[in-house]
Amino acid sequence: MGSGNQVTSESQFLAAELDVEVHSAALKKELRVVDLVGIQILTIVGLSWIGTAGKLGASHVMFWLPAVLLFYVPAGIVVAHLAKEMPLEGGMYQWAKLRFGPMAGFLVAMNIWLFNILICSTVGLQLIGTAGYTAVPGASGLGANKPAIIALSLAVACGLMLVAWRGLSLGKWLSTAGAFTTIFLFGVVILVAVPHWFDGSWVSLPIALSAPAVSLLNINILGKMGFGALCGVDSVAVFAGECRSKNVAGAIRKSVGISAPVIAAMMILGTTSVLTFSRPEAIDLLMPPIQVISLAAPRLAGVAAGLIFLMLLTGGCLCF
């Protein structure tokens, strides 16, 4: 009797999976592996986290490595496995719905939806905040200008809707451009710090392999660095139905394998660069990359702000 119920349950699961695949067949297959890699970089890499990690001082690497090994790598393995088992448009929402029922799927989808709504609603405010770092006259006062904040937020919302209406044929280029912009920005931050690593002219010791003290504060930051800074690897599976490859699961696994070491290196070396130019107590938690570039090459601060503008806009488009 139990075996019969198991067969019925499995047949229902396969039927539900086929139904999702049938509905996804109408979607345009726009995404290549490079686009899937870009989606992960743009989703996971946040600018403030290298500043948060920098507050730990030179022992930050002893937090990043456990965060990568205990959270990010296992999350990537789980996503790769589930994408192989269920390469379905919707990703985590569909996995929860098919395995645990419609209510679980609804709750997962609602959480994802609310999270992305919050991200999109703050893009305009973040852009205003970034404008203060540029050399544009009067830009530094925009953060307190409510009409300017409302106008820019409305303009950004309209722009996000237009991109979404056009679809991934445009959106994939924006998200990939945003990912490469992120890599380029971190690359500049790291490159300006490299000479100081070799000649020892850093403001504070940039990296040390000594074990940090065990404290509630350090455990709290480790949790933030794992669950906060490195979350989002599941986002790539949302677009499984729009992946160009015939082997969708293989493309997703490949993209996870490519992006994981790149993201880990960006976080560790980015934090090291922040400490090269600032003491932990003086780190700017809002825009640490601009702080680094302002201290190392002040003339490039406006360029860095422009790059962050592009990152924020493209990230908003991806979330929308």
Summary of the structure (lengths in Angstrom):
residues: 320
radius of gyration: 21.4
end to end distance: 46.9
largest distance: 76.6
contacts: 1057
relative contact order: 0.21
helix: 79%
strand: 1%
